Amino acid sequence: MRGHHGAGNLGDAIPRLLTTAGFDCAEVDTQRHRVFGRLTYYRATRTPTTGQQTE
């Protein structure tokens, strides 16, 4: 990691935060980008709890 901006996102930090917030998280894709380096895309879904309505 070249800069300090992404330092807290190394490893499983993002999936762990999403899971802690109540989301089911899956890594969707990882791509190499010439300018930005490695980009990882995540899909996070949340099952409605009893009493919540979906739109």
N, CA, C and O atoms as a Tripos MOL2 file, in Angstrom:
@<TRIPOS>MOLECULE
protein
  220   219    55     0     0
PROTEIN
NO_CHARGES

@<TRIPOS>ATOM
      1 N           0.8670   -1.1720    0.0000 N.3       1 MET1
      2 CA          0.0000    0.0000    0.0000 C.3       1 MET1
      3 C           0.9050    1.2230    0.0000 C.2       1 MET1
      4 O           1.7690    1.3700    0.8650 O.2       1 MET1
      5 N           0.7030    2.0840   -0.9600 N.am      2 ARG2
      6 CA          1.5810    3.2480   -1.0970 C.3       2 ARG2
      7 C           1.2210    4.3860   -0.1590 C.2       2 ARG2
      8 O           2.1140    5.0760    0.3340 O.2       2 ARG2
      9 N          -0.0390    4.5990    0.0970 N.am      3 GLY3
     10 CA         -0.4380    5.7420    0.9010 C.3       3 GLY3
     11 C          -1.1200    5.3180    2.1860 C.2       3 GLY3
     12 O          -1.3780    4.1350    2.4110 O.2       3 GLY3
     13 N          -1.4060    6.2930    3.0170 N.am      4 HIS4
     14 CA         -2.0580    6.0110    4.2920 C.3       4 HIS4
     15 C          -3.5770    5.9660    4.1590 C.2       4 HIS4
     16 O          -4.2540    5.5130    5.0820 O.2       4 HIS4
     17 N          -4.1320    6.4230    3.0350 N.am      5 HIS5
     18 CA         -5.5860    6.4980    2.8820 C.3       5 HIS5
     19 C          -6.2590    5.1280    2.9370 C.2       5 HIS5
     20 O          -7.3300    4.9910    3.5280 O.2       5 HIS5
     21 N          -5.6560    4.1380    2.3430 N.am      6 GLY6
     22 CA         -6.2700    2.8200    2.3100 C.3       6 GLY6
     23 C          -5.7250    1.8640    3.3480 C.2       6 GLY6
     24 O          -6.0780    0.6840    3.3490 O.2       6 GLY6
     25 N          -4.8740    2.3490    4.2260 N.am      7 ALA7
     26 CA         -4.2060    1.4720    5.1840 C.3       7 ALA7
     27 C          -5.1840    0.7170    6.0760 C.2       7 ALA7
     28 O          -4.9130   -0.4270    6.4400 O.2       7 ALA7
     29 N          -6.3030    1.3150    6.4370 N.am      8 GLY8
     30 CA         -7.2720    0.6430    7.2940 C.3       8 GLY8
     31 C          -8.1490   -0.3450    6.5650 C.2       8 GLY8
     32 O          -8.9690   -1.0190    7.1880 O.2       8 GLY8
     33 N          -7.9950   -0.4450    5.2530 N.am      9 ASN9
     34 CA         -8.8350   -1.3300    4.4580 C.3       9 ASN9
     35 C          -8.1070   -2.5880    4.0100 C.2       9 ASN9
     36 O          -8.6070   -3.3150    3.1520 O.2       9 ASN9
     37 N          -6.9510   -2.8520    4.5680 N.am     10 LEU10
     38 CA         -6.1970   -4.0320    4.1880 C.3      10 LEU10
     39 C          -6.8340   -5.2860    4.7550 C.2      10 LEU10
     40 O          -7.5220   -5.2420    5.7750 O.2      10 LEU10
     41 N          -6.6000   -6.3920    4.0920 N.am     11 GLY11
     42 CA         -7.0860   -7.6740    4.5830 C.3      11 GLY11
     43 C          -8.5940   -7.7670    4.5730 C.2      11 GLY11
     44 O          -9.2390   -7.4820    3.5630 O.2      11 GLY11
     45 N          -9.1540   -8.1660    5.7020 N.am     12 ASP12
     46 CA        -10.6010   -8.3810    5.7750 C.3      12 ASP12
     47 C         -11.3220   -7.2400    6.4870 C.2      12 ASP12
     48 O         -12.4210   -7.4450    7.0010 O.2      12 ASP12
     49 N         -10.7370   -6.0470    6.5310 N.am     13 ALA13
     50 CA        -11.3310   -4.9350    7.2870 C.3      13 ALA13
     51 C         -12.7070   -4.5390    6.7580 C.2      13 ALA13
     52 O         -13.6330   -4.3570    7.5480 O.2      13 ALA13
     53 N         -12.8610   -4.4040    5.4520 N.am     14 ILE14
     54 CA        -14.1530   -3.9800    4.8990 C.3      14 ILE14
     55 C         -15.2230   -5.0420    5.1210 C.2      14 ILE14
     56 O         -16.2980   -4.7060    5.6170 O.2      14 ILE14
     57 N         -14.9810   -6.3230    4.7750 N.am     15 PRO15
     58 CA        -16.0090   -7.3290    5.0640 C.3      15 PRO15
     59 C         -16.3460   -7.4220    6.5490 C.2      15 PRO15
     60 O         -17.5040   -7.6380    6.9090 O.2      15 PRO15
     61 N         -15.3440   -7.2620    7.4120 N.am     16 ARG16
     62 CA        -15.5880   -7.3260    8.8580 C.3      16 ARG16
     63 C         -16.4940   -6.1840    9.3030 C.2      16 ARG16
     64 O         -17.4140   -6.3970   10.0940 O.2      16 ARG16
     65 N         -16.2450   -4.9650    8.8010 N.am     17 LEU17
     66 CA        -17.0890   -3.8170    9.1480 C.3      17 LEU17
     67 C         -18.5210   -4.0020    8.6400 C.2      17 LEU17
     68 O         -19.4760   -3.6930    9.3520 O.2      17 LEU17
     69 N         -18.6690   -4.4970    7.4260 N.am     18 LEU18
     70 CA        -20.0080   -4.7200    6.8770 C.3      18 LEU18
     71 C         -20.7590   -5.7870    7.6720 C.2      18 LEU18
     72 O         -21.9510   -5.6390    7.9400 O.2      18 LEU18
     73 N         -20.0670   -6.8550    8.0460 N.am     19 THR19
     74 CA        -20.6950   -7.9080    8.8460 C.3      19 THR19
     75 C         -21.0930   -7.3810   10.2180 C.2      19 THR19
     76 O         -22.1730   -7.7080   10.7110 O.2      19 THR19
     77 N         -20.2510   -6.5790   10.8370 N.am     20 THR20
     78 CA        -20.5610   -5.9760   12.1330 C.3      20 THR20
     79 C         -21.7870   -5.0790   12.0420 C.2      20 THR20
     80 O         -22.5560   -4.9800   12.9970 O.2      20 THR20
     81 N         -21.9740   -4.4240   10.8980 N.am     21 ALA21
     82 CA        -23.1240   -3.5380   10.6980 C.3      21 ALA21
     83 C         -24.3950   -4.3080   10.3370 C.2      21 ALA21
     84 O         -25.4460   -3.7000   10.1330 O.2      21 ALA21
     85 N         -24.3100   -5.6370   10.2580 N.am     22 GLY22
     86 CA        -25.4980   -6.4440   10.0060 C.3      22 GLY22
     87 C         -25.7060   -6.8500    8.5600 C.2      22 GLY22
     88 O         -26.7850   -7.3200    8.1980 O.2      22 GLY22
     89 N         -24.6870   -6.6770    7.7280 N.am     23 PHE23
     90 CA        -24.7980   -7.0450    6.3200 C.3      23 PHE23
     91 C         -24.1620   -8.4030    6.0720 C.2      23 PHE23
     92 O         -23.2180   -8.7940    6.7570 O.2      23 PHE23
     93 N         -24.6910   -9.1190    5.0810 N.am     24 ASP24
     94 CA        -24.0300  -10.3020    4.5580 C.3      24 ASP24
     95 C         -23.1360   -9.8010    3.4350 C.2      24 ASP24
     96 O         -23.6210   -9.1710    2.4960 O.2      24 ASP24
     97 N         -21.8470  -10.0700    3.5160 N.am     25 CYS25
     98 CA        -20.8960   -9.4830    2.5730 C.3      25 CYS25
     99 C         -20.2240  -10.5750    1.7560 C.2      25 CYS25
    100 O         -19.8220  -11.6100    2.2870 O.2      25 CYS25
    101 N         -20.1080  -10.3280    0.4480 N.am     26 ALA26
    102 CA        -19.3950  -11.2370   -0.4330 C.3      26 ALA26
    103 C         -18.4820  -10.4260   -1.3420 C.2      26 ALA26
    104 O         -18.8750   -9.3840   -1.8660 O.2      26 ALA26
    105 N         -17.2660  -10.9120   -1.5220 N.am     27 GLU27
    106 CA        -16.3640  -10.2650   -2.4700 C.3      27 GLU27
    107 C         -16.8190  -10.6510   -3.8670 C.2      27 GLU27
    108 O         -16.9590  -11.8350   -4.1740 O.2      27 GLU27
    109 N         -17.0450   -9.6720   -4.7010 N.am     28 VAL28
    110 CA        -17.5740   -9.9160   -6.0330 C.3      28 VAL28
    111 C         -16.4540  -10.0430   -7.0630 C.2      28 VAL28
    112 O         -16.4710  -10.9550   -7.8890 O.2      28 VAL28
    113 N         -15.4930   -9.1440   -7.0160 N.am     29 ASP29
    114 CA        -14.4610   -9.1360   -8.0480 C.3      29 ASP29
    115 C         -13.2540   -8.3340   -7.5700 C.2      29 ASP29
    116 O         -13.3930   -7.3920   -6.7890 O.2      29 ASP29
    117 N         -12.0890   -8.7080   -8.0380 N.am     30 THR30
    118 CA        -10.8720   -7.9370   -7.8000 C.3      30 THR30
    119 C         -10.2010   -7.7220   -9.1430 C.2      30 THR30
    120 O         -10.0200   -8.6650   -9.9130 O.2      30 THR30
    121 N          -9.8340   -6.4870   -9.4230 N.am     31 GLN31
    122 CA         -9.1940   -6.1510  -10.6910 C.3      31 GLN31
    123 C          -7.9570   -5.3080  -10.4390 C.2      31 GLN31
    124 O          -7.8810   -4.5720   -9.4550 O.2      31 GLN31
    125 N          -6.9980   -5.4240  -11.3320 N.am     32 ARG32
    126 CA         -5.8040   -4.5730  -11.2790 C.3      32 ARG32
    127 C          -6.0520   -3.3780  -12.1840 C.2      32 ARG32
    128 O          -6.5310   -3.5330  -13.3070 O.2      32 ARG32
    129 N          -5.7270   -2.1940  -11.7000 N.am     33 HIS33
    130 CA         -5.9020   -0.9670  -12.4690 C.3      33 HIS33
    131 C          -4.5560   -0.2700  -12.5380 C.2      33 HIS33
    132 O          -3.8500   -0.1710  -11.5350 O.2      33 HIS33
    133 N          -4.1970    0.2160  -13.7290 N.am     34 ARG34
    134 CA         -2.8830    0.8470  -13.9110 C.3      34 ARG34
    135 C          -2.6460    2.0160  -12.9770 C.2      34 ARG34
    136 O          -1.5520    2.1590  -12.4310 O.2      34 ARG34
    137 N          -3.6410    2.8460  -12.7870 N.am     35 VAL35
    138 CA         -3.4720    4.0620  -11.9920 C.3      35 VAL35
    139 C          -3.7460    3.8230  -10.5160 C.2      35 VAL35
    140 O          -2.9790    4.2640   -9.6610 O.2      35 VAL35
    141 N          -4.8400    3.1230  -10.2120 N.am     36 PHE36
    142 CA         -5.2970    2.9850   -8.8270 C.3      36 PHE36
    143 C          -4.7440    1.7700   -8.1060 C.2      36 PHE36
    144 O          -4.8240    1.7060   -6.8790 O.2      36 PHE36
    145 N          -4.1910    0.8120   -8.8190 N.am     37 GLY37
    146 CA         -3.7260   -0.4130   -8.1850 C.3      37 GLY37
    147 C          -4.8410   -1.4380   -8.1400 C.2      37 GLY37
    148 O          -5.6200   -1.5420   -9.0870 O.2      37 GLY37
    149 N          -4.9330   -2.1880   -7.0700 N.am     38 ARG38
    150 CA         -5.9400   -3.2400   -6.9650 C.3      38 ARG38
    151 C          -7.2610   -2.6600   -6.4840 C.2      38 ARG38
    152 O          -7.3050   -1.9410   -5.4860 O.2      38 ARG38
    153 N          -8.3370   -2.9770   -7.1970 N.am     39 LEU39
    154 CA         -9.6880   -2.5610   -6.8090 C.3      39 LEU39
    155 C         -10.4910   -3.8050   -6.4810 C.2      39 LEU39
    156 O         -10.5280   -4.7460   -7.2740 O.2      39 LEU39
    157 N         -11.1250   -3.8230   -5.3360 N.am     40 THR40
    158 CA        -11.9560   -4.9470   -4.9450 C.3      40 THR40
    159 C         -13.3740   -4.4590   -4.7650 C.2      40 THR40
    160 O         -13.6250   -3.4580   -4.0940 O.2      40 THR40
    161 N         -14.2990   -5.1830   -5.3760 N.am     41 TYR41
    162 CA        -15.7150   -4.8300   -5.3000 C.3      41 TYR41
    163 C         -16.4160   -5.8050   -4.3640 C.2      41 TYR41
    164 O         -16.1740   -7.0110   -4.4070 O.2      41 TYR41
    165 N         -17.2850   -5.2650   -3.5210 N.am     42 TYR42
    166 CA        -18.0390   -6.0770   -2.5790 C.3      42 TYR42
    167 C         -19.5280   -5.8910   -2.8140 C.2      42 TYR42
    168 O         -19.9770   -4.8360   -3.2610 O.2      42 TYR42
    169 N         -20.2790   -6.9290   -2.5070 N.am     43 ARG43
    170 CA        -21.7380   -6.8370   -2.5050 C.3      43 ARG43
    171 C         -22.1820   -7.1080   -1.0700 C.2      43 ARG43
    172 O         -21.8530   -8.1440   -0.4910 O.2      43 ARG43
    173 N         -22.9260   -6.1740   -0.5130 N.am     44 ALA44
    174 CA        -23.4270   -6.3240    0.8550 C.3      44 ALA44
    175 C         -24.9490   -6.2580    0.8100 C.2      44 ALA44
    176 O         -25.5270   -5.3220    0.2580 O.2      44 ALA44
    177 N         -25.5800   -7.2560    1.3930 N.am     45 THR45
    178 CA        -27.0420   -7.2910    1.4470 C.3      45 THR45
    179 C         -27.4730   -7.4290    2.8920 C.2      45 THR45
    180 O         -26.7160   -7.8940    3.7450 O.2      45 THR45
    181 N         -28.6740   -7.0250    3.1440 N.am     46 ARG46
    182 CA        -29.2070   -7.1030    4.4990 C.3      46 ARG46
    183 C         -30.6200   -7.6600    4.4250 C.2      46 ARG46
    184 O         -31.4720   -7.1150    3.7230 O.2      46 ARG46
    185 N         -30.8630   -8.7300    5.1390 N.am     47 THR47
    186 CA        -32.1830   -9.3270    5.1960 C.3      47 THR47
    187 C         -33.0410   -8.5050    6.1400 C.2      47 THR47
    188 O         -32.6320   -8.2460    7.2720 O.2      47 THR47
    189 N         -34.2380   -8.0840    5.6970 N.am     48 PRO48
    190 CA        -35.1010   -7.2970    6.5870 C.3      48 PRO48
    191 C         -35.4730   -8.1030    7.8380 C.2      48 PRO48
    192 O         -35.7580   -9.2980    7.7630 O.2      48 PRO48
    193 N         -35.4610   -7.4270    8.9720 N.am     49 THR49
    194 CA        -35.8850   -8.0740   10.2050 C.3      49 THR49
    195 C         -37.3950   -7.9330   10.3490 C.2      49 THR49
    196 O         -38.0190   -7.1740    9.6080 O.2      49 THR49
    197 N         -37.9660   -8.6330   11.2640 N.am     50 THR50
    198 CA        -39.4030   -8.5710   11.4930 C.3      50 THR50
    199 C         -39.8210   -7.1370   11.7770 C.2      50 THR50
    200 O         -39.2220   -6.4600   12.6130 O.2      50 THR50
    201 N         -40.8470   -6.6810   11.0810 N.am     51 GLY51
    202 CA        -41.3470   -5.3330   11.2830 C.3      51 GLY51
    203 C         -40.8030   -4.3210   10.3030 C.2      51 GLY51
    204 O         -41.3210   -3.2070   10.2200 O.2      51 GLY51
    205 N         -39.7630   -4.6800    9.5530 N.am     52 GLN52
    206 CA        -39.2250   -3.7670    8.5500 C.3      52 GLN52
    207 C         -39.8850   -4.0470    7.2110 C.2      52 GLN52
    208 O         -40.1610   -5.1970    6.8700 O.2      52 GLN52
    209 N         -40.1330   -2.9910    6.4610 N.am     53 GLN53
    210 CA        -40.7180   -3.1400    5.1420 C.3      53 GLN53
    211 C         -39.6510   -2.8880    4.0950 C.2      53 GLN53
    212 O         -38.7520   -2.0690    4.2890 O.2      53 GLN53
    213 N         -39.7600   -3.6010    2.9810 N.am     54 THR54
    214 CA        -38.8420   -3.3660    1.8770 C.3      54 THR54
    215 C         -39.5330   -2.5220    0.8290 C.2      54 THR54
    216 O         -40.7520   -2.5780    0.6690 O.2      54 THR54
    217 N         -38.7530   -1.7520    0.1300 N.am     55 GLU55
    218 CA        -39.3160   -0.8990   -0.9230 C.3      55 GLU55
    219 C         -38.9000   -1.4030   -2.2690 C.2      55 GLU55
    220 O         -39.2710   -0.8210   -3.2880 O.2      55 GLU55
@<TRIPOS>BOND
     1     1     2 1
     2     2     3 1
     3     3     4 2
     4     3     5 am
     5     5     6 1
     6     6     7 1
     7     7     8 2
     8     7     9 am
     9     9    10 1
    10    10    11 1
    11    11    12 2
    12    11    13 am
    13    13    14 1
    14    14    15 1
    15    15    16 2
    16    15    17 am
    17    17    18 1
    18    18    19 1
    19    19    20 2
    20    19    21 am
    21    21    22 1
    22    22    23 1
    23    23    24 2
    24    23    25 am
    25    25    26 1
    26    26    27 1
    27    27    28 2
    28    27    29 am
    29    29    30 1
    30    30    31 1
    31    31    32 2
    32    31    33 am
    33    33    34 1
    34    34    35 1
    35    35    36 2
    36    35    37 am
    37    37    38 1
    38    38    39 1
    39    39    40 2
    40    39    41 am
    41    41    42 1
    42    42    43 1
    43    43    44 2
    44    43    45 am
    45    45    46 1
    46    46    47 1
    47    47    48 2
    48    47    49 am
    49    49    50 1
    50    50    51 1
    51    51    52 2
    52    51    53 am
    53    53    54 1
    54    54    55 1
    55    55    56 2
    56    55    57 am
    57    57    58 1
    58    58    59 1
    59    59    60 2
    60    59    61 am
    61    61    62 1
    62    62    63 1
    63    63    64 2
    64    63    65 am
    65    65    66 1
    66    66    67 1
    67    67    68 2
    68    67    69 am
    69    69    70 1
    70    70    71 1
    71    71    72 2
    72    71    73 am
    73    73    74 1
    74    74    75 1
    75    75    76 2
    76    75    77 am
    77    77    78 1
    78    78    79 1
    79    79    80 2
    80    79    81 am
    81    81    82 1
    82    82    83 1
    83    83    84 2
    84    83    85 am
    85    85    86 1
    86    86    87 1
    87    87    88 2
    88    87    89 am
    89    89    90 1
    90    90    91 1
    91    91    92 2
    92    91    93 am
    93    93    94 1
    94    94    95 1
    95    95    96 2
    96    95    97 am
    97    97    98 1
    98    98    99 1
    99    99   100 2
   100    99   101 am
   101   101   102 1
   102   102   103 1
   103   103   104 2
   104   103   105 am
   105   105   106 1
   106   106   107 1
   107   107   108 2
   108   107   109 am
   109   109   110 1
   110   110   111 1
   111   111   112 2
   112   111   113 am
   113   113   114 1
   114   114   115 1
   115   115   116 2
   116   115   117 am
   117   117   118 1
   118   118   119 1
   119   119   120 2
   120   119   121 am
   121   121   122 1
   122   122   123 1
   123   123   124 2
   124   123   125 am
   125   125   126 1
   126   126   127 1
   127   127   128 2
   128   127   129 am
   129   129   130 1
   130   130   131 1
   131   131   132 2
   132   131   133 am
   133   133   134 1
   134   134   135 1
   135   135   136 2
   136   135   137 am
   137   137   138 1
   138   138   139 1
   139   139   140 2
   140   139   141 am
   141   141   142 1
   142   142   143 1
   143   143   144 2
   144   143   145 am
   145   145   146 1
   146   146   147 1
   147   147   148 2
   148   147   149 am
   149   149   150 1
   150   150   151 1
   151   151   152 2
   152   151   153 am
   153   153   154 1
   154   154   155 1
   155   155   156 2
   156   155   157 am
   157   157   158 1
   158   158   159 1
   159   159   160 2
   160   159   161 am
   161   161   162 1
   162   162   163 1
   163   163   164 2
   164   163   165 am
   165   165   166 1
   166   166   167 1
   167   167   168 2
   168   167   169 am
   169   169   170 1
   170   170   171 1
   171   171   172 2
   172   171   173 am
   173   173   174 1
   174   174   175 1
   175   175   176 2
   176   175   177 am
   177   177   178 1
   178   178   179 1
   179   179   180 2
   180   179   181 am
   181   181   182 1
   182   182   183 1
   183   183   184 2
   184   183   185 am
   185   185   186 1
   186   186   187 1
   187   187   188 2
   188   187   189 am
   189   189   190 1
   190   190   191 1
   191   191   192 2
   192   191   193 am
   193   193   194 1
   194   194   195 1
   195   195   196 2
   196   195   197 am
   197   197   198 1
   198   198   199 1
   199   199   200 2
   200   199   201 am
   201   201   202 1
   202   202   203 1
   203   203   204 2
   204   203   205 am
   205   205   206 1
   206   206   207 1
   207   207   208 2
   208   207   209 am
   209   209   210 1
   210   210   211 1
   211   211   212 2
   212   211   213 am
   213   213   214 1
   214   214   215 1
   215   215   216 2
   216   215   217 am
   217   217   218 1
   218   218   219 1
   219   219   220 2
@<TRIPOS>SUBSTRUCTURE
     1 MET1         2 RESIDUE 1 A MET
     2 ARG2         6 RESIDUE 1 A ARG
     3 GLY3        10 RESIDUE 1 A GLY
     4 HIS4        14 RESIDUE 1 A HIS
     5 HIS5        18 RESIDUE 1 A HIS
     6 GLY6        22 RESIDUE 1 A GLY
     7 ALA7        26 RESIDUE 1 A ALA
     8 GLY8        30 RESIDUE 1 A GLY
     9 ASN9        34 RESIDUE 1 A ASN
    10 LEU10       38 RESIDUE 1 A LEU
    11 GLY11       42 RESIDUE 1 A GLY
    12 ASP12       46 RESIDUE 1 A ASP
    13 ALA13       50 RESIDUE 1 A ALA
    14 ILE14       54 RESIDUE 1 A ILE
    15 PRO15       58 RESIDUE 1 A PRO
    16 ARG16       62 RESIDUE 1 A ARG
    17 LEU17       66 RESIDUE 1 A LEU
    18 LEU18       70 RESIDUE 1 A LEU
    19 THR19       74 RESIDUE 1 A THR
    20 THR20       78 RESIDUE 1 A THR
    21 ALA21       82 RESIDUE 1 A ALA
    22 GLY22       86 RESIDUE 1 A GLY
    23 PHE23       90 RESIDUE 1 A PHE
    24 ASP24       94 RESIDUE 1 A ASP
    25 CYS25       98 RESIDUE 1 A CYS
    26 ALA26      102 RESIDUE 1 A ALA
    27 GLU27      106 RESIDUE 1 A GLU
    28 VAL28      110 RESIDUE 1 A VAL
    29 ASP29      114 RESIDUE 1 A ASP
    30 THR30      118 RESIDUE 1 A THR
    31 GLN31      122 RESIDUE 1 A GLN
    32 ARG32      126 RESIDUE 1 A ARG
    33 HIS33      130 RESIDUE 1 A HIS
    34 ARG34      134 RESIDUE 1 A ARG
    35 VAL35      138 RESIDUE 1 A VAL
    36 PHE36      142 RESIDUE 1 A PHE
    37 GLY37      146 RESIDUE 1 A GLY
    38 ARG38      150 RESIDUE 1 A ARG
    39 LEU39      154 RESIDUE 1 A LEU
    40 THR40      158 RESIDUE 1 A THR
    41 TYR41      162 RESIDUE 1 A TYR
    42 TYR42      166 RESIDUE 1 A TYR
    43 ARG43      170 RESIDUE 1 A ARG
    44 ALA44      174 RESIDUE 1 A ALA
    45 THR45      178 RESIDUE 1 A THR
    46 ARG46      182 RESIDUE 1 A ARG
    47 THR47      186 RESIDUE 1 A THR
    48 PRO48      190 RESIDUE 1 A PRO
    49 THR49      194 RESIDUE 1 A THR
    50 THR50      198 RESIDUE 1 A THR
    51 GLY51      202 RESIDUE 1 A GLY
    52 GLN52      206 RESIDUE 1 A GLN
    53 GLN53      210 RESIDUE 1 A GLN
    54 THR54      214 RESIDUE 1 A THR
    55 GLU55      218 RESIDUE 1 A GLU
